[in-house]
Amino acid sequence: MGRRKKQSGFEALAALPWPLGLVAGIVGYLVVRYGIGWWFSHQGGMLSQGFAQQSSGAFAPLAWMLLGICWLAALCSYLGSRSRRRFLETRTTLESLAAGGWRQFEQLVGEAFRRQGYSVEETGLGGADGGIDLMLRKDGRRTLVQCKQWKRQQVGVSVVREMYGLLAHHQAHAVKIACIGTYTKDAERFAEGKPIELIGGEELLDMIQAVQQQATAQPTAISARIEPVFGSADSTASAKIATPSCPRCGSALVQRRNRRTGENFLGCSQFPREGLNNDA
């Protein structure tokens, strides 16, 4: 089992969605710049009151520094998110999935699950040799993911057995293993009847192409939406003028259906009363 790598505060901020980094910077700035002084001003004693009067200016550089660090982390988060999206959009073949290092492969798999509605955490428990690479959360369920960028070697049963052992240790509900190639027969037999999903190269490529098509279809659906058009009084009047009328009596023509042939035709709205008047 891999040990969790120590993560600095900046790396933790950069791992958050970038809007949270912006909000954290603003909140931190307000707390340091004004919140500390406000708290001391409500405490008794001359020392607290004096500290409260001096705190606003004294903590200003620290507040600006905290704001800058949070916003820089938010920028890194935004650039990383955009880079992962672009990297996923360019993966169209198994060879393209194999391009890049194991870290990019983990990010690719994580982005694919993120587009499926999962909350994705890059745990740092894995690495090039194995372990838990991603932790997914959705609908109250936790799923462990290991990514194998093996280009020639099949994923064996030992990897599947190791991940199954980590399932109970981390109190997760399921395990997913994603690779570029295939799995051995022993690995497939071991996964049968267990909450383990083996995602081979072809299945992974299908999943990536599905989320690519979903992202492409969303703007199309928005642009294809039909909005109601409210005409003005002038346009309504012109529409009434353009309505065809009966050449015999001047009444409006309406669409009728021939009972014998089933064909549609325009007939006088006053028929058959019109025929009676003409006969008279």
C-alpha positions, 0 to 999 in steps of 0.5 A, a space after each residue: 500500500 502506497 503512503 500518501 505523499 505530503 501535500 503543501 498548502 499551496 498544492 491543496 489549494 491548487 487541487 480545489 476547483 478554481 472558483 473555490 480558490 477565488 472565494 478562499 482568497 477573498 474570505 482570507 483577506 477579509 478575516 486577516 485584514 478586518 476580522 482579527 481587529 474586530 475580534 480584539 476590539 470586542 475583548 476587554 483590557 487595554 492590551 486588546 484594545 491597543 492591539 485592535 487599533 494597530 491590527 488593521 494596518 499591521 496585518 494588511 501586507 499579510 492579508 494581501 499576501 494571502 489573497 495573492 497566494 489563493 488567487 495564484 493557486 486558483 489560476 493554477 487550478 484553472 490552467 490545469 483544468 483547461 489543460 486536462 480538458 484539451 488533453 482529453 479532447 485530443 485522445 481519439 485512438 489507443 495510441 494517443 491514450 498511451 502518449 505521455 507519462 503515467 501522470 497524464 494518463 491518471 489525469 485523463 482518466 480522472 477527467 473522463 470520470 469528472 465529466 460523468 458527474 463524479 467528484 474526483 480526488 487525485 489521492 497521491 497514494 499511487 504512482 508509476 508502480 501501483 496503488 490508489 490513483 483516484 478516489 471517486 465520489 458520487 451519490 454517497 458512494 466512494 470508488 477507488 480507481 487505479 490506472 495502468 498505462 502498460 503498453 505491452 503487458 497485460 494486467 494480472 490478477 495480483 493487481 486486481 487482488 491488491 485493489 480488492 484488499 484496499 476496498 475494505 481498508 478505505 471503506 469504499 463501495 467499488 473498485 475500478 481499474 483502467 488500463 490501455 491494454 487488456 486483463 488476464 483470464 485469471 484477473 477477469 475470473 477474480 473480478 466476477 461477482 465482486 464490486 470490481 470493474 475492469 476497464 480495458 483499452 477499448 472500453 476506456 476509449 469508448 468512455 472518452 469518446 462518449 464524454 467528448 460527444 456529450 460535450 459537443 452535443 450540449 452547445 448544439 442542443 442550446 443553439 437548436 432550441 426554438 424560442 417563441 416569436 411574439 409578433 407586433 400589431 403591424 405584423 399581425 395585421 399584415 398576416 391577416 391581409 395575406 390570408 387567401 379569400 374566396 374569389 366568389 364571396 370574399 370569405 376566408 379560405 380554410 383547409 379541408 380534406 377530400 373524404 374520398 381521396 384524402 387530399 387537402 385543399 382550400 375551401 370557402 369557410 362559408 360553404 355550404 351556406 355560400 352555395 345556398 345563397 348563390 342558388 337563391 
